[in-house]
Amino acid sequence: MRTRRNPIYKRILSEIENEVQIHPNYADLQNQFALLLMFEGEMEKAESHFLEALRLNTKYREAILNLGFLFTEMRRWKEAEEIFLSEAKRHPKDGFLHHVLGILYLQTGREKEAAARIHKAIQTHPYYRDYYKKRGVWQKGMVHLTQKAERSLKKIHLNHHTAQFHNFNGLYLSKKGKFTQAVKELGKAARLRPDDFIFHANLGTVYYYQGAYPKAIHEFQKALRIDPSYGMGYANLGYVYGLMSHMREALRCMKKAVQMNPQYADLHYNLALLYSDRKRYKEAVFELKKALHINPNYLFARINLGVLYEDQKRWKEARREYRKILRITPDDEHIRKRLERIS
């Protein structure tokens, strides 16, 4: 794929190049710039920036994988194989890496090794069973690499970094407030890599900011089906259901998010607000205290705790919280007046 034909990609490339010049020590920017250069066809230049990203951050997995895909595009098969084998050893249960190695071995005519990797991909990620079945590769529990199946698989070796390319462009456009264009880019990423939860999660986030709540829910649910350990997916669903006034669903999802991410003060705070809306004050107080235990300077949590105590006529506790707030923000006239009123 070449980006010269699309003025949006050209403009993003120019803007990121300027940012790289200003912040040359940011590994993220180096990786993003290299990805854009790769799709511009400037392979050697892309390689130098991927390597720079890895010099700055030797464990930067996205840059490692992107460099591996750059080598496959340049037909530097041995170097690509070394990268993907190394990553597969580090992450033996990552079906995607076995899938990538299977495709690479097909490209180099190593059918036996390709079949073994495809089998591992199926064993480690259920998505690939259906994926290979549709292409006639997986039949009756066996790998069958017919010529037709091989041709089909060889065509898709670029899907991962093509998806990363569209994902990055989508996120960049969303930061600029260009949500319609962002949705198009992130939709392309999700279609290219339907097995990767992050593309659906990012698309859901853009729909959320766009106000397209049912579509946001659909994408967050897809992300969670792919990766049930994605705790923030439940938090995002909780936010959307809350905005849609589906409070029972919002509460269910936020409780799940807190269970999976107990160290996030914001999630305890948002769960407390949901409890408070349903007049479940004891549970709301408990969650606000949890948030404040994690972050004692969390002003919104402390203000809400003071207000909850005041609503329940627990004057002593309310005064205590308001005094703590004034020690942090002594110029808060609103809290000062509340304190004076109940003192």
TIBADO-280252 format. One record per residue: x, y, z of N, C-alpha, C, O in turn. Coordinates in steps of 0.1 Angstrom, whole numbers, plus 2048, in hexadecimal, padded with zeros to 3 digits. Example, Ala and Ser with C-alpha at 12.3 -4.5 7.8 and 13.67 -1.06 7.14 Angstrom:
<recs>
8847C784E87B7D384E8847DF84E88E7DF855
8807EA8478897F584788180084F88680B850
</recs>
This chain:
<recs>
8087F480080080080080980C80081380D807
8058177F880C8237F880382E7FD7F782F7F9
80883780580084280B7FF84F8027F8858805
80884F7F880885C7F07FB8607EA7F886B7E8
7F38557E77E68587E17DC85F7EA7D28647E5
7DE85E7F77D48648007DA8708077E486E80F
7D487C8057DA88880B7DA88881A7E288E821
7D08808207D088082F7DC8798357E287F83E
7E086E82F7EC8678337F987083180287083A
7F987782680487F82380688A82D81188E832
7FA8908317FA89B83B7FF89684980789C850
7FA88A84D7FE88485A80D88185A813883864
81287C84F82087984E828886850832885857
82489184A82B89D84B82B8A285A8358A785F
81F8A186081E8A686E82689D87882C8A3881
82689087682E88787E83D88987C844889886
84188C87084F88F86D85389B87585E89B87B
84B8A587684E8B187E84F8AE88D8588B3893
8468A58918468A28A085389A8A385889B8AE
85789189A86388989C86F89289D8788908A5
87089C89587B8A689587B8AD8A38868B18A8
86F8B08A886F8B78B58728AE8C18788B28CA
86D8A28C086F8988CB87588B8C586F8818C4
88288C8C28898808BC88A8748C688D8698C1
8898768D388B86C8DC87E8658E187D85D8EA
8738688D98668618DC8658558D38638568C7
8668498DA86583C8D285883B8CA8588368BF
84D83F8D184083E8CA8408468BD83B8418B3
8458528BD84585A8B184E8538A684B85389A
85A84E8AA8638478A185C83C89A85D83A88E
8548348A284D82889D84282C893840827889
83B83789782F83B88F83584188282F83F877
83F84988284584E87684A84386D848844861
85183987385682E86B84A82786484B823858
83F82586B83381E86582E82685982B82084F
82D83385B82883B85083283B84482E83A838
83F83B84784983B83C84882D83584A82D828
84682383C84581683683A81582C83B80F821
82E81B82F82381B82582582681B81D827811
82F82F81C83283881283C83280883F8377FE
84182680C84A81E80385982180686281D7FF
85C82981186A82D81486F82381E87082682A
87281781A87580B82288280D82B88280B837
88D81282589981382C89881E83789D81C842
89182983388F83483D88682F849889832854
87C82784587382184F87B818859879819865
88481085388C80785B89480F86589580B871
89A81A8618A382186A89B8278768A0828881
88E82B87388683187E88082688787F828893
87D81A88287980F88B88580B8948838098A0
89180B88E89D80789689F8128A18A480F8AC
89D81F89E89E82A8A78948288B389882A8BE
8888248AF87E8228BA8828178C38808188CF
88880D8BD88D8018C689A8058CD89C7FF8D8
8A280E8C88AD8138D08A881A8DC8AE8198E7
89E8228DB89882A8E68918218F08908248FB
88A8178EA88380E8F38847FF8EE87D7FB8E4
88E7F88F38917EB8EE8867E18EF8867D68E8
87C7E38F78717DA8F98647DE8F38597D98F6
8657E78E98597ED8E38547E38D98587E28CD
84A7DB8DD8457D08D583F7D48C88417CD8BE
8377DF8C88317E38BB83C7E68B183A7E38A5
8467ED8B58517F08AB8597E48A785D7E389B
85A7DA8B08617CD8AC8597C68A185E7C2897
84C7C58A48437BF89A8437C688C8447C0882
8427D388D8427DB88184F7DA87984F7D986D
85A7D98808677D68798677C987286C7C7867
8617BF8798607B18738587B286685B7AB85D
84D7B98678447BA85B84B7C28508497BF844
8537CC85385B7D38498647CA8428667CA836
86B7C184A8747B784486D7AE83B8727AA830
8617A983E8597A08358567A88288567A281E
8527B582A84F7BC81E85B7BE81585A7BF808
8677BF81B8747C08138797B380F8847B2809
8727A881387679A81088379781788B78F812
88579D82289179982A88C78E83588B791840
88978282F88277883788977484388377284E
89677284389E76D84E89D77785A89A773865
89E78485789D78E86288F78E86888E790874
88578D85F87778D86487578186C86F782877
87A77586887776987087E76A87D878766887
88A77087E89077188B88877A8958877768A1
88278489087A78D89886E78689D86B7868A9
86777F89485A77989885C76D8A185476A8AA
86776589E86A75A8A786E75E8B58697588BF
8757698B687976E8C386D7728CB86B7708D7
8637798C485777E8CB84E7728CE8487728D9
84E7688C684675C8C984B7548D584474E8DC
8587558D785E74E8E385A7568EF8587508FA
85A7638EE85676C8FA84776B8FD84376B908
83F7698F28307688F482B75C8ED82575C8E2
82E7508F382A7438EC81B7418EA8177398E2
8137488F28047478F17FE7518E87F17528E7
8067598E18017638D87FF75D8CA80875B8C2
7F27598C77EF7538BA7F275B8AE7F67558A4
7F27688AF7F57708A480476E89F80676E893
80D76D8A981B76B8A581D75D89E82575D894
8167538A281774689B81174788D816742883
80674F88C80075187F80975987680B75586A
81076387B81976B87382576286E829763862
82A75987783575087383074686883774385F
82474286A81E73986081E73F852821739848
81974C85181975384582775583F829753833
83075884883E75B84484474E83D84A74E833
84174384484773683F84073283184672C829
83373683082D73482383473C81883673780D
83774881B83D75181284B74C80D84F74E802
85174481685F73F81385F73080F86972A80E
85272B80D85171D80885471281285770780E
85271581F85570C82A84870782F84370A83A
8416FE8288336FA82A8326F38388286F583F
83B6EA83B83A6E284783A6EB8538326E985C
8446F48538456FE85E83970785F83470A86A
83470B85382871385381C70C859815712861
81A6FF85680F6F885B8106F686A8066F7871
81C6F487081E6F387E81A700885814700890
81E70C87F81B71888580C71C88580672188E
80671887A7F771A8787F07128837E6717889
7F57068857EF6FD88F7F070489D7E77048A5
7FC70A8A07FE7108AD7F571D8AE7F071F8B9
7F37248A37EB7308A47DC72C8A77D67338AF
7D87218A27CA71C8A57C97188B37BF71A8BA
7D37118B87D370D8C67D37188D07CD7178DB
7DA7238CD7DC72E8D67D17398D57D07418DF
7CA73A8CA7C07448C97B473F8C17B673B8B5
7A873E8C779C7388C079873F8B37927398AA
79C74C8B27987548A679E74D89979774D88F
7AA74789A7B174288E7AA7358897AC73287D
7A372E89179C72288C793725881793720877
78A72F88478073487A78773B86F783739863
79274287279974986779F73F85D79D742851
7A57358617AB72B8587A07228527A271E846
79572085978B71885378571F84678371983C
78372C84877D73483D786734830782735825
79373283379D7328277A07248237A972281B
79971A82879B70C8247A87068297AD6FC824
7AE70C8347BB7078397B96FD8447C06F3845
7AF6FF84C7AC6F78587A06EE8557956F3855
7A26E18537976D88507986CB8587A36C5858
78E6C886078D6BC86879A6BB8717A06B0873
79D6C68787A86C68817B66C587C7BF6C2883
7B76C886F7C46C78687C76D38607BD6D985B
7D46D685E7D86E18557D96DC8477E16D2844
7D26E283D7D36DE82F7D76EA8277CF6F3824
7E46EA8227E96F681B7E86F380C7F26EF805
7DC6F58077DA6F47F87E07007F17E370A7F8
7E27007E47E770B7DD7DE7187DF7E27237E1
7D17157DE7C77207E07C87267EE7C87327F0
7C971E7F87CA7228067D772A8087D773580E
7E27258027EF72C8037EE73A7FD7F3744802
7E873B7F17E77487EA7DF7527F37E275E7F4
7D474D7F97CC7558027D475A80D7D3766811
7DC7528147E37568207EF75F81C7F2768824
7F575D81180176580D7FD77480B80577D80C
7F07768077EC7838047EA78C8117EA798810
7E978681C7E578D8287F17908327EE79483D
7FD78E82D80878F83780A79E83B8117A0845
8047A78348067B58387FB7BA8417FC7C6846
7F27B28457E67B784C7E97BD8597E37C785D
7F37B88617F57BD86E7FA7CC86D7F47D5873
8057CE86680A7DC8668017E585E8027F1860
7FA7E08547F07E884D7E57ED8577E17F8857
7E17E48607D87E786A7DD7F18747D77FB878
7EA7EF8787F17F98817F180787B7EF811881
7F480786E7F48148667E781B8677E682786A
7DC8148647CF81A8657CB81E8737C4828875
7CF81587C7CC81888B7D282588F7CC82D895
7DF82688C7E683388F7E083F8897DE849890
7DD83E87C7D68498757C984D87B7C585987D
7C184287F7B48458857B684C8937AE855895
7BF84889B7C184E8A87C685C8A67C28658AD
7CE85E89C7D386C89A7C88758957C788089A
7C087088C7B48788887AA87B8937A5886893
7A887189C79F8748A77A487E8B079C8868B5
7B187F8B27B78898BB7B48978B57B38A18BC
7B48988A87B18A48A17A28A78A079E8B289A
79A89F8A578B8A18A578589D8987798A0896
78C89688F78789188278188388478787A87F
77688288B77187588F76C86C88376E860883
76687387976186B86D76C86486676C858863
77786B86478386685D78A85B86678F851862
78A85E87379085587D78984787D78F83D87D
77B84887D77383C87C777833870778827871
77883A86577C83285878982B85A78A820856
79383285F7A082C8617A082186B7A6816868
79A82387679A81988179180D87C794801880
78780F87477F80486F7877FC8667857EF866
79080285E7997FA8557A27F185D7A57E685A
7A77F78687B07EF8717A97E38777AF7D8877
79D7E587C7957DB8827927D08787917C487C
78F7D386C78C7C98617987C185D7977B585B
7A47C885D7B07C18597B47B78647BA7AC861
7B27BB8717B77B387C7AB7B18867AB7B6891
7A07A98827957A888A7987A089778F7A08A0
7A479A8987A77928A47AE79B8AF7B17968B9
7B17A88AC7B87B08B57AE7BA8BC7A87C28B5
7AD7B88C97A37C08D07A57CF8D079C7D78D0
7B27D38CF7B57E18D17AF7EA8C57AB7F58C8
7AE7E48B97A87EC8AE79A7EE8B07947F98AD
7937E48B57847E68B97837EF8C47797F88C4
78C7EE8CE78B7F78DA78D8068D678680F8DA
7978088CD7998168C878E81B8C078A8278C1
7888138B877C8178B077081A8B97698248B7
76E8128C37648148CD7668228D475C8298D6
7728258D77758328DE77283E8D576C8488D9
77583D8C87728488BF7628498BD75D8548BD
75B83E8BC74D83E8BC7478458C873E84D8C8
74D8428D47498488E074A8578E074185E8E4
75685C8DB75886A8DB74F8718D074B87D8D1
74B8698C674386E8BB73486E8C072C8748B9
7318678CB7238678D071B85B8CA70F85B8CB
7228528C271B8478BC71C83B8C67238318C4
71483C8D17158338DC7128248D971A81B8DD
7088218D17058128CE71180C8C67158018C9
7178148BD72380F8B672F80D8BF7368048BE
7308178C873B8158D273A8098DA7438018DD
72D8068DF72B7FA8E772E7ED8DF7347E48E4
72A7ED8D272D7E28C973C7DF8C87407D38C9
7447E98C77527E88C57597E48D27627DB8D2
7557EA8DD75A7E68EA7577D78EE75F7D08F3
74B7D38EA7477C58EC74F7BB8E47537B18E8
7527BF8D775B7B78CF7697B68D576E7AB8D5
76E7C18DA77B7C18E077C7B78EC7867B08EE
7717B78F47717AF90076F7A08FC774797903
76879D8F176778F8EC77478A8E877877E8EA
77C7928E278A78E8DD79378D8E979B7838EA
7937978F379B7968FE79379990B7927A590F
78E78F91278679191E78D79892978779C933
79B7989297A379E9337A47AD9317AB7B3939
79E7B292779F7C19247967C892E78A7CC92A
79B7CB93A7927D194478D7DF9417817E2944
7957E793A7907F49377847F492D77D7FE92B
7837E89267777E791D76A7E89257617ED920
76A7E193175E7E293975C7F093E7517F593F
7677F794176680594676080E93B75781693D
76580C92E75F81492375181192174981A91E
74D80492273F80092173680792C72B80C929
73C80793873580E94373381D940728822943
73D82393B73B83293873083492D72783C92F
73082B92372682D91871882A91D70F83191A
71781F92470981B92A7048269336F8829934
70E82C93B70A83794470484393C6FA849940
70B8479317068529296F984F9226F185891F
6F68429206E983E91A6DF83C9256D4838921
6E283E9316D983C93D6D582E93F6CA82B944
6DD82493A6DB81693D6E38139496EE80D949
6DE8179556E68179616E98099666F480796C
6E08009656E37F29696EF7EC9626F87E7968
6EF7EE9556FA7E994D7077F19507127EB951
7067FE952711806955718801962724800963
70F7FF96C7147FA97971B7EC9787267EA97E
7157E397171A7D696F7287D79687327D096D
72A7DF95E7367E09577417E695F74D7E295F
73D7F19667477F896E74C7F097A7587F097E
7437E89807477DE98B7527D498575C7D198C
74F7CF9797587C69737667CD9707707C7972
7657D996C7727E196977A7E39767867E1975
7737E698177A7E898D7807DB99278B7DB998
7797D099177E7C399578B7C098D7947BA992
78B7C39807977C09787A27CA9797AE7C7976
79F7D797D7A97E197E7A77E898C7A47F498D
7AA7E19977A77E79A47B07F29A87AE7F99B2
7BB7F49A07C57FF9A47C180C99D7C981699F
7B680D9957B381998E7A982199679D81D998
7AD82C99C7A58359A479983A99C78E83B9A2
79B83D99079084398878483998777883D987
78782C98677C822984774821991768820991
77B82199D7748219AA76B82D9AB76082D9AF
7708399A67698459A775C84499E7518489A3
75E83F99275283E98974883498E73C83698C
74D82999474481F99A73C8269A57308239A7
74382E9AD73C8359B973183E9B472683E9BA
7338459A872984E9A371D84699F71184A9A1
71F83A99971483199570C82C9A170082C9A1
7138289AC70C8249B87048309BE6F982E9C2
70A83C9BE7048489C36F784B9BC6ED84E9C2
6F784A9AE6EB84C9A66E08439AA6D48469A9
6E38379AE6D982D9B26D782D9C16D08249C7
6DC8389C86DA83A9D66E082E9DF6DB82B9EA
6EA8289DA6F181D9E16FD8249E77088229E3
6FA82C9F27048359F771082E9FE71B8329FE
70D823A0571781CA0C722817A0372E818A05
71D8119F772780C9ED72E8189E673A8179E3
7278239E472D82F9DE7398349E77438379E2
7368359F474083A9FE74C8309FD7588359FD
7498239FD7548199FD75D81B9F176A81B9F2
75781D9E575F81F9D976782C9D877282C9D4
7618369DE7688439DE7748429E877F8489E5
77283B9F377E8399FC7898319F57958349F7
7858279ED78F81F9E57978299DC7A38289DB
78F8319D579683B9CC7A08449D37AB8469CE
79C8489DF7A48519E77B084A9ED7BA8509F0
7AE83D9F07B98359F57C48349EA7D08359ED
7C08339DE7C98329D37D08409D07DC8419CD
7C784A9D07CC8589CD7C68629D87BB8679D5
7CD8649E37C786D9ED7C487B9E87BC8829EF
7CA8809DD7C788D9D87BD88E9CD7BC8979C6
7B58839CC7AA8829C279F88B9C67968879CD
79F8989C27968A29C778789E9C477E8A09CC
78489A9B77768969B477188C9BD76588C9C2
7798829C07758779C977287C9D77688789DD
77B8859DC77988A9E976D8949EA7668939F4
76B89C9E075F8A59E075289C9E074989F9E8
7528929D874688A9D77448829E57398809E9
74F87E9EB74E8779F8748881A0273F87EA0A
74D88DA02748898A0B73989AA0973189BA13
73589B9FD72789E9F971E8929FD713894A03
7238869FB71B87A9FF71987AA0F70E877A13
72487DA1672387EA25719888A29710886A32
719894A2271089FA2570289BA226F989EA2A
6FF894A176F2890A136EC886A1E6E0886A20
6F587FA246F1875A2E6F187BA3C6EF873A46
6F3888A3D6F488FA4A6FF88AA536FE88AA5F
70A885A4D715880A5471F88CA5472988CA4D
71C896A5D7228A3A5C7318A3A607398A9A59
73489BA6A74289AA6E74B895A6275689BA5F
74788AA5B74F885A5074F88FA45759890A3E
744895A4274489FA3774D8ABA3A7558AFA31
74D8B0A467578BBA4A7658B6A4876E8BEA43
7688AAA4C7768A5A4B77A8A5A3C7858A9A39
7718A0A3377589FA257778ADA1F7808B0A18
76E8B7A2376F8C4A1D77B8CBA227828D3A1B
77F8C9A2F78C8CFA347988C9A2C7A18D0A2A
7988BCA297A38B6A227A48BDA147AF8BFA0F
7988BFA0E7988C5A0079E8D3A017A68D79F8
79A8DBA0B79F8E9A0D7AE8E9A107B58F3A0D
7B48DEA167C28DEA177C98DCA0A7D48E1A08
7C28D5A017C88D39F37C68DF9EA7CF8E49E3
7B98E59EB7B68F09E37AF8FB9EC7A38FC9EC
7B79039F27B290C9FC7A99179F67A291E9FE
7AA9199E97A29249E379491F9DE78D9269D7
7909139E178490D9DC7789139E577590E9EF
77291E9DF7679259E775B91C9E875491D9F2
7589149DE74C90B9DE74D9029EA7439009F2
7588FB9EC75A8F29F775A8FAA057558F5A0E
760905A0576190DA11752911A1674F910A22
74A915A0C73C918A1073490CA1572D90DA1E
737900A0F7308F4A137358F1A2272D8EDA2A
7428F2A247478F0A327418F9A3C73D8F5A47
740906A3873A910A4172B90DA4472790FA50
724908A3A716905A3C7138FAA467098FAA4D
71C8F0A4671A8E5A4F7228E5A5C7218DCA64
72A8F0A5E7328F1A6A72A8F7A7572F8F9A80
</recs>
